[in-house]
Amino acid sequence: MTAPLGRIGCDPPLAATEWFLKKMSSEKFDLLVMSGDFVGHYIPLEVNEPDQPELYVLLEQTHASIADLVYKYQPNAIFLPTLGNNDCKYHY
């Protein structure tokens, strides 16, 4: 079963973010502040876990995908993302 806009208690898919930005694209913004937690659960490491470089690559790719979408729909806006507890190498 697919859930294109996500499920309660789960991380929203990239398609949900794109849908939101596309809906907003008729308006032009000077500044966009987006709240964090762009990266899915279980990608950041717990402090005592061994390093997993492939997860950090996924984390970087996720941030790049969000930035690309913002630029696609609001190319002239200043984009200020705030980081959530899942947006860094280590959880929290």
C-alpha positions in Angstrom: 0.0 0.0 0.0 1.4 3.4 -1.0 0.9 6.6 0.9 2.1 9.4 -1.4 1.8 12.1 1.3 3.0 9.8 4.2 1.5 8.0 7.1 0.8 9.2 10.7 3.9 8.5 12.8 6.2 8.1 9.8 8.5 10.3 7.9 6.9 12.2 5.0 8.1 11.2 1.6 10.0 13.7 -0.6 6.9 13.8 -2.9 5.0 15.5 0.0 7.6 18.3 0.2 7.5 18.7 -3.5 3.7 18.9 -3.6 3.8 21.6 -0.9 6.4 23.7 -2.7 4.6 23.3 -6.0 1.4 24.5 -4.4 3.2 27.5 -3.1 5.0 28.3 -6.3 2.4 30.7 -7.6 3.6 33.1 -4.9 7.2 34.4 -4.9 8.9 34.6 -1.5 11.9 36.6 -0.5 12.7 34.3 2.5 11.7 30.7 3.3 12.4 29.3 6.8 11.7 25.6 6.9 11.6 23.6 10.1 13.9 20.6 10.4 13.7 16.9 10.5 14.2 16.5 6.7 16.0 13.3 7.2 14.2 10.1 8.1 14.3 8.3 11.4 17.1 5.7 11.9 19.5 7.4 9.5 21.3 9.5 12.2 23.5 7.4 14.5 23.1 7.1 18.2 26.2 8.3 20.0 27.4 4.8 21.0 26.9 3.2 17.5 29.8 2.5 15.2 30.2 4.9 12.3 28.3 4.1 9.1 29.6 6.4 6.4 26.8 5.3 4.0 24.2 6.7 6.3 26.0 10.1 6.4 26.0 10.1 2.6 22.2 9.5 2.6 21.8 12.3 5.1 23.8 14.7 2.8 21.8 13.5 -0.2 18.5 14.2 1.6 19.5 17.7 2.4 20.7 18.3 -1.1 17.3 17.0 -2.5 15.4 19.4 -0.3 17.6 22.3 -1.3 17.1 21.4 -5.0 13.4 21.3 -4.6 13.3 24.7 -2.9 15.5 26.2 -5.6 13.3 24.6 -8.3 10.1 26.2 -7.0 11.5 29.4 -5.3 14.7 30.1 -7.1 15.1 33.7 -5.8 14.2 33.0 -2.2 16.7 32.9 0.6 16.4 29.5 2.1 17.0 29.1 5.8 16.6 25.5 7.0 16.5 24.8 10.7 18.0 21.5 11.7 16.0 18.9 13.7 17.1 16.0 15.8 17.4 13.8 12.8 19.3 16.2 10.5 22.8 15.7 11.9 25.2 12.7 11.9 24.2 11.8 15.4 20.6 11.7 16.6 19.9 14.6 18.9 
